[in-house]
């Protein structure tokens, strides 16, 4: 008799203990991390609070054991098997069933399946136990066993390079040292005669975009499956049906064609239709198991073509060039099992609301959860996926290469059906480590075996192993050897490849006003630190006497080297500083907002200049704990002002006005005699837009217009590019300090504003601005008698404001929409630069 596949989730009933003690303690849930269970049992305090991180360092130096009694599993009939499935074990795991070792694993990214049919005792208790050795100590043993390798890199203990474990667990310049272990992903018992092990869809979108054709392949486990029925449907309607016999290799394959397909686009460029492809294995009479994958059809390209500057680097989807404004992503928690689907959705919806098109999953974090990619598919967010290597010279001895290959085959097969996945990159900043540490890299040497004999053997991983894995298992996704990387040139070369631009904040610590001049062909990392929301600080500061900007506890919650100096430098250069905590927070956040605005605004302009810049991804969208960092949204999903500054610059139609930068900090702080300025409109629309642009010149001291405004009507704004509107020159000898205030109308509606200020802001008098903020139902009306900088609204739980960190000028009342504010709730608080 045919037995369909049944699944028993092993999520409850677990216990854990320190391996060398007797007492077992309860586990609330699996998946889990040992720290979560220790907190639940009141053995450690929350490491996110105060200095508690230091109090639980010992956890990472101990072995921990988990156990669960398996449910009663009936004896298997002939041809039926029982399998233990582990989606992720963190990291050095010894798995025992009834005291017998059945698995040894040392890679948290591997998914394991163990046939335990003959190991189960029927009618008796079956005990599953997993011992997790301390990765910290095991890593040091491996490191010591390989003195021939140069263990160098940035961030954390260099022993981390020896272990296939999330590298941020060793501590990073934004995250704590929390060495987790445990069954961090699901554990199951599966019973079946046959199962569809894998479902692969290989397809081509024809150049005319009106047809998709390809093959669907099912890999089937179990001899009782004789045939596979295939189908593809869209919104419940079947668009393809076929069947094939299972061959001697356990494969069944059919060709398919879909005419007039609904193609998948990133948000803002089209819709996100998703097809469900299903393979059902059967005996010929009875169905045994079905596996479905939700996918989308799109033609994705990484365009790298020689041009007058060097070589382009941008993405094209279904024939449309896409400017990839977006963010870098780190794990959203130090303890990933507690990140819910709802929280992932909030993070990613926030990107869409902010007009961000791409998210880069950073190589020192985790291969993300299935639900993360599912939501990106639904929302139309392009995913740049790093392989899990970050900031180090990774070894490439045979056991390591074998583990890496198994991991990367496992993960690329898991992810390949996601239309959102648009590029794989081999690593994060490992080529920069090679440069900084003087490791051998001769790009013209094309012999992979010789790379293994150098002091930079990881080149073999990035330029041979990984591209071969991608070509074999996910050939429709472009591969890029690293981030940053460009044709073997030095990683700071602005003419080719992608760039991490850290000469603002790190490096030479340039003025953020020239961010756009520092960029390359694709700026995949850049950023500026800012304090988080005051409520976030009050959450982790457990001693009220520590609530001042330079306190030890606040400093402890900023892991960046030299952060005190760098925050101070950018504040002192640009603002009149404050020591009051809330005013200090506002200044750091305004500094971040300004820095990112200058970067994104200029790079988006360069997109329209022969695709000079293909995109910009801010470091970083999020945090893994409550901390001061480069994140634009803090751990509790509280937006910083920079989020709104980016949103305005990345809007579908965005006006921009900018005066030329004059470095005030050299030549005795002498002012410029004149300043050229330019005004343009950026558009991501697919067709021309007819617009009206206004530019006003408004005195900062009086709020009056110092000269006649410009109004240009019926401007044809070019699609998917930038349109230059006006240029001019400020005569500083004859004209008092003033802002350039631009607005653009489309269809009679103001769709974008920009205000350019004399720099630095610290030289300006922001007293007596005449600001009026009038809440009215689900709206807030804002106006000012004089130009006002950085009007920020309170970020309150459950309340969304559609804009914040505003510049307000006289004669331009702004209406801010608010959602989620109860009728009788207190009005949102607000502040601005120079508020008394």
Phi, psi and omega in degrees: 000137181290136180245110176293158180294132173239148183235133173243109178287133178258071183259340185237164173085008181281159170227161177214164176196161166295130192306322186268017173241168187273320193283127173269142182240156183287149175246127185290325187196154166232132012294152181202171167237153182299326181297322179297319181289324177293322176293317179302326182265012174061029179269327171236154174274159181306115183291352177279350184259140173050228179259018187298336177308320182292329184286344183244019176301328182300333184302319183285357180252007181245157169273145181229140182242142176236146176214156176208141174277127181288150175295163179295119184243119182295155179299139183282135171291165178300132181090354178253144180229156173249129183234133170270125181245129179239116180279343178182124177240124187253106352230312179269094191243131171248115184259129180235138173242118183053040176085354181260130179290124180242351179200139167237124182229146179223026182219114186289350183266353181277140173258130186246145174227123185237124176284112183245019183307314184277352183266341185283141175262120183269133184085357177237170176287138173244121184250123174261129180226140180230125175257130178249111176284156182290118182300326181302312183284322178296321179297320180293326177296316180295317179301314181295332181283352181231066180292346179290342183267145175272107184270083183232156178169189178247139172076130171076180178285128184293347174297341179302332183294343183273355191232136177274078181218152179309122188288334180291345176298336179278002183095140178223182183278017170218359188223157184281166172271103180224098186275093184282163166204169178129175174283088192277350171228176193299150174236136184218158163248127179242138179236129184193163169266324179208153176213151171279108185284324184207147179229120186238131177243114174252129185213163174231130170272121182297153183303331179281353177066012183252008180207141173239133177218153181173205181230149172244127183238131174248133171260123187244133176254134178109129188284345183284345178279121182255333185214160176230129172263131181247146172210156172225134182224155176228121182051044176082354181258126182288130180246350178204144177213140178194170177211160180205150174284154175277126182275183185293342177268005181080020180251145169228134187219139173227152170270149179221158177219137174231118177271148182049054181291152170275111185275150180269133180232156167294153184299145183091344182245351182163190184268175183237060179292136181236131179262145175256118179254129185232138173238127180241117179274140182215165174281351189111331177244327186233137176285138182251322182192142175240142174231131180241148172229135176264124184221171175226150180261125176205154176257105183251133182225142167261114187267109176237093183239138177301141175216188187292341180266324184170266180209134181292163173207094178206170186250144179232127181237121181052041177083358181255126175289134185239118172285118187266077169280129183185210189219158167270147186238129170250167176305140186279005177198149170294337180242087191296333180300343180265006174280115183276163174301322180298322180289317175304316182295320178299316179301312188284326174295327177298324177296313180299316178299333181266014179061028177269130189260333186230143172235135180253117178277112191287143189288355177260007183258237182230153161296117193290167180293153178308319185296330178301309181291324177302316182291322176299320175301313183294321187269347181081038177259123177288138181250120167266116185251111170284146163287158192277072174221133184214123167056049179197166174263092186284140177286162181221041175289161192306317181296322179294314180298321179297316180294317180297316180297316179299316179300311188285329171296314180303313187282322179293325176294323179295325192258351195293343182277355185278118179293338181291336184285111191246343178200143167254136173239139190294333183189173174248110169066016179289330174289333174290323174298316177304316180291313185295328184259006176067032180281157186286126175209099177252100187301328182287344175282113185253018180262102184303326181295327179290332180296324182294340182267358179270179176274009173231064185291342182295345174305326178299322179295311190280333186247358174229299187298306185293315178298329177289322176297314181296317181298325182280324191243344180212057192293346181276359180252124178299149178244139181230128191300333180191173173226112002273155177195146176200100173053033177076002178281169177303141191293345178269004179295120185276002187262349188209148176070199177255162186225142167257108186264097182245024174275001157254132187084291177273193168056231183280355175052058179292165173295137180290343179296342180251020180312314185296332180283346184265355188278173178237212185282335174203120187260090189275355169206138170188161180177178179211135180285154172206149174297151174282182178302148181303323180294327177293318178295317179294337177291314185268343177275101185275350179244109184304334179292349180266008182274066171216156195301330186250024184289159180297318183292322177292319176298323180297331177265040167209107188269001184284132178299128176070022186296327181299314181294319188285317174301314181299319181300310183290329176290312184296324180292331192242337189225159168281118193278160178226153174253348172299132190301312184293324177290324178295317177304313182300319180293316180297321181289324177292322176300315179296315180300316179297315183300313183290326176299313181299323179291301184299319183299313181289322181289328176290326174299319181293334174303319181282354179257075178059037176057037181300321178239124185269350180167169180210127181240116184286140168268103012209166178289316199225176177235159176259357177195172180285119193197158166274125185202192178276358182301146175265351175221131187275179187308324182271018180064027174271119184289141168268160181307331181301328179303316183287324178298317177296318183301318181294319183288332182264006181301155182307320172233119185227124175274149180219142174221136187211131171267155180297144181286134172238120183284105184284346189270001177243178183041055172060030179054036178286136180286155174288147177280323177220160176220124173283150176223160178218152180228133181215169176235129175259142179220137172255009180293155182278344182228169176304147174236134175267126188223161170243131180242133177241139175228123181244156181238107194239127179298134178287327183283318188252339185081004181266154177284131186270346176200173185298136178283160172261137170226120178243122184255161176052041175284134174272106178276119185293147178288146171051046181189201180233146181240116177289134185248309185213153168222161179186187183223136174267130176260101187290339178287329185256340186245132179289162179304130184210160175263155170256115185247116184248144172224152175228135177251137170230124181061035178080002182244136174289120182251348181196149175226155169210143179231125178257132185246151168299141179246145001276158182293338183294339180280352186262150178264114182256019178283156172055058183275342181067041182281135174234125179238115186237101176293141179210093181066237180265023178227156171234124177265132186230132172211166181212149179279335181223156180308131186233137186250134167066050175283112186246132176267152175303138172266111184243140181309127176081001181245130179245127170253140187278348176204151180198180184054048189273151163256129183243134176236154179303144177080010180219077177293134180249144178249120181256125178278143182231136175237143173090004180271118181298152187304318183260012182288154176296142179298151178295138175285162181207159176210168177210168182296124180088003178303136181300000000 
